Amino acid sequence: MAETFTRWDVTDHLRTEEDARLYLEAAFEEDLGDGRLIRAALNDIARARNMSQLARDIGMTREGLYKSLSENGNPNFNTMMKVIRALGMRLRVAS
């Protein structure tokens, strides 16, 4: 019997706001300081939600948001904060 595999996609597992929050928290904890993991996590969360609606909510085009959060994207801090807020989250600093 041949085995079949499906492509694993994190967006299938980001069903609740709690899932998204914990995923983003883990990205902040594991990021090496260049923001790649944070950007990638925001991209995954945005795809799990509705990228088009999120783009409208923050005043960007869908294509612009995809590009900004893509692997080669380099979103500015303002964009990152708009995305975080539009997802219903807040950024906090703790020690």
PLY file of the C-alpha trace (Angstrom):
ply
format ascii 1.0
element vertex 95
property float x
property float y
property float z
element edge 94
property int vertex1
property int vertex2
end_header
0.00 0.00 0.00
1.43 3.36 -1.02
1.59 6.11 1.53
0.09 9.46 0.68
1.22 12.72 2.15
-0.34 16.13 2.29
1.51 19.41 2.60
1.50 20.64 6.19
0.36 24.25 6.56
0.43 26.05 9.89
-2.62 28.08 8.88
-4.71 24.93 9.28
-3.80 24.98 12.97
-4.33 28.66 13.77
-8.04 28.30 14.43
-8.49 30.50 17.48
-7.18 33.84 18.69
-5.37 31.95 21.45
-3.61 29.78 18.83
-2.50 32.90 16.96
-1.37 34.67 20.13
0.70 31.72 21.33
2.23 31.28 17.88
3.24 34.95 17.71
4.61 34.85 21.27
6.76 31.86 20.32
8.03 33.74 17.26
9.05 36.69 19.44
10.84 34.37 21.86
12.68 32.40 19.17
13.49 35.23 16.73
17.22 35.77 16.30
16.87 39.54 16.30
16.33 40.10 12.60
12.53 39.88 12.78
12.22 37.04 10.26
10.28 34.72 12.55
7.98 37.52 13.66
7.30 38.56 10.06
6.71 34.94 9.05
4.36 34.36 11.99
2.36 37.49 11.14
2.18 36.28 7.53
0.88 32.87 8.66
-1.67 34.40 11.01
-2.83 36.84 8.32
-3.24 33.98 5.84
-5.18 31.97 8.43
-7.54 34.89 8.88
-8.53 36.88 5.82
-5.55 38.57 4.16
-7.78 40.73 1.93
-9.85 42.04 4.84
-6.77 42.59 6.95
-5.17 44.61 4.15
-8.29 46.76 3.89
-8.36 47.22 7.67
-4.82 48.63 7.70
-5.11 50.65 4.50
-2.95 48.52 2.21
-3.59 46.51 -0.91
-3.73 42.75 -0.52
-0.74 42.43 -2.83
1.19 45.02 -0.84
0.53 43.19 2.41
1.50 39.83 0.88
4.74 41.37 -0.40
5.49 43.09 2.91
5.00 39.89 4.93
6.62 37.57 2.37
9.92 35.76 2.93
11.77 38.55 1.13
9.59 41.30 2.55
10.86 43.96 4.89
7.85 45.59 6.55
8.45 48.76 8.51
7.55 48.91 12.19
4.43 50.93 11.42
3.11 48.16 9.17
3.90 45.49 11.76
2.04 47.44 14.45
-0.97 47.98 12.17
-1.11 44.25 11.43
-0.80 43.32 15.09
-3.57 45.74 16.08
-5.85 44.69 13.20
-5.47 41.10 14.39
-6.81 42.23 17.76
-3.48 41.88 19.54
-1.24 44.24 21.48
2.51 44.42 21.68
3.88 44.53 25.23
7.37 44.77 26.63
8.21 42.74 29.71
11.35 41.84 31.61
0 1
1 2
2 3
3 4
4 5
5 6
6 7
7 8
8 9
9 10
10 11
11 12
12 13
13 14
14 15
15 16
16 17
17 18
18 19
19 20
20 21
21 22
22 23
23 24
24 25
25 26
26 27
27 28
28 29
29 30
30 31
31 32
32 33
33 34
34 35
35 36
36 37
37 38
38 39
39 40
40 41
41 42
42 43
43 44
44 45
45 46
46 47
47 48
48 49
49 50
50 51
51 52
52 53
53 54
54 55
55 56
56 57
57 58
58 59
59 60
60 61
61 62
62 63
63 64
64 65
65 66
66 67
67 68
68 69
69 70
70 71
71 72
72 73
73 74
74 75
75 76
76 77
77 78
78 79
79 80
80 81
81 82
82 83
83 84
84 85
85 86
86 87
87 88
88 89
89 90
90 91
91 92
92 93
93 94
